[in-house]
Structures are given as C-alpha cells and as structure tokens.
Amino acid sequence: MQGNISLLTLTIAAAGALAEDRFVTQAGAYPAAGGKSFGVTRTSASAEGDLVPCDVLGTAIVEAGAAFAKDADLQSDASGRAIALTVGAKHGVARAMQAATAAGQKVEVLLLPSNGIPTAAS
C-alpha cells in the first residue's frame, strides 16, 4: 500500500521547472547525484519563482530512478529521483518503504534528516 504521512511541509521557490515527487534542495533545484536534499516536491513547477510545497519530514511519495529493494538506503540522482545508495555516496536521503521494480515508479519513502545516512565517505 502506498501512502504519504507528511509531518512537515515547507514551501520553496523553484529555480526552474521541477517535476512532482522528486528530491530538491532548499535553493529550489534538483540536488547533485548523491547530494543533500531538503525535501520532496508535492507538485510540479513550470518556471523559476513558482512556489512548490515540499515534504521535509515524515514519509513522501518519490519517483524511482532505478529498481531498488524495500528497506534500501536511498540517494537522489541528478534528476531528483530515488536510487539505491551507492558506495562512496556522501548523503543518503531516505529509506525505501516499498520496492521499486523500474524507473518511473512512485514509491513511499521515509525521509531522513538533511545530513542523511552516514556513509563510509562521511
């Protein structure tokens, strides 16, 4: 079952076009692959300056960028989609509450604090 339990939703100003259900930074852009994330967009933005609500605490629905297992530690790819945490990645941003079998699927994740999952590189 897929759901969403947001404990805190904050608004950001988009730095450009953004898709819904993607990780973003506080600056309103997609993070670098493996970079820090502020939250997950609840709606899309079509242009710079559009205001977008972002789930920053709790669970969120995120678009997968590749397949991953339930309970996998996740990072963002350069398009803000969830992918399995890679060796040497600096910041894990969520934990999978559901498995994704392919890119493009929407899955529920547990959001982690901005410093995310400690990794060997941290």
N, C-alpha and C positions, 0 to 999 in steps of 0.2 A: 504494500500500500504506500502511496506517495502522499506526502503532506508537507506542511510548512508551519513551523512554530517560531515566529519571529519574536524575540524578547526585546529587541531594539531595532528600529528602522530609522535611519537618518537620511537626509537629502543632500545630494551633491549636485554641482553644476557640471554638466558634461563638457569635456574638452573637444568633443566632436561626436560623430554618430556612434551610438552604443546599442548593442542588442540586449534584450532582456535575458535574465538568468545567466549572467556572466560575472566573473570576478572583476572588480575595478579598484583603482587607487583613490585616495582622497582627492587627487587632482582631477578626477573625472575621466581617466583613461584606463585602458587595459594595462595590467602590470606586465613587466618583462617576464618571460618564461621563468618560473621558479621564484619570482619576486614576491614582495609583500602585497597583501590585498587588504583593502579597507572593508569591503563587503561585496554583496551580490546584488546586481540590479534587479528590481522587481518589474520595471517597464523599460521600454527602449527610449532612445533619444535620437532625434533626426539631425540635430545640429548643435554646434557649440553654444553653451549657455542654457540649454534645456535642463530643467530640474528633474532629477531622477531619484526616486526612493530606493534606498539600498538596505538590505538586511545585514546587520553587522554583528548580531548576537543571537544565538539560537540555532534553528535549522533553516535551510533555504533550499529551493529547487535550483539546480545548476545544470547547464548543458555540458555533456561529456565531450571531450576532445578525442577520446580513445576508450577502448574497453578497460575496465578495472573491476576488481573484486569487491564484494561487500566488506566493510571494515578496513579498506585500504586507506593509507595516508595519502592525501592528495595535494597537488600543487596546481597552479594556474599555468596554462600555456600562454603564448604571446597574444592569443585572441580572447583571453579571459575564460576559456573553457577548462573544466576539471580533467586532469590526467593524473595517473599514479605518480607518487613522489619518486624522483629519480635519485640515484646515488650522487652525492655531491651537491644536491639542490640546497639552496640556502633557506628557503621558507616553505614549510607545509602550511596550508591554509584551511584544511578541512579534513574530515574523516567520512568515508562513504557509508551511508546507512542503507544503501542498495547497490547492487552490482550494475554496471553498465556493460552491455554486450557490444556496443558500437558507438562511434562518434555520432553526435546529434541527439542522442537520447537525453531525456530530462530525468534527473535523479535527485533524491533528497540527500543532503549532506549536513553534518554537524559542523558549524563554523567554529574555528579556533581563534584565539587572540591574535593580534597583529604580528607578534613575533612567531606565531605558529608552532609547528612541531620542531623540537630541537633535532638537528641532524649532525652527522659526524663532522661536517664542514663548519658548524656553528661554534 
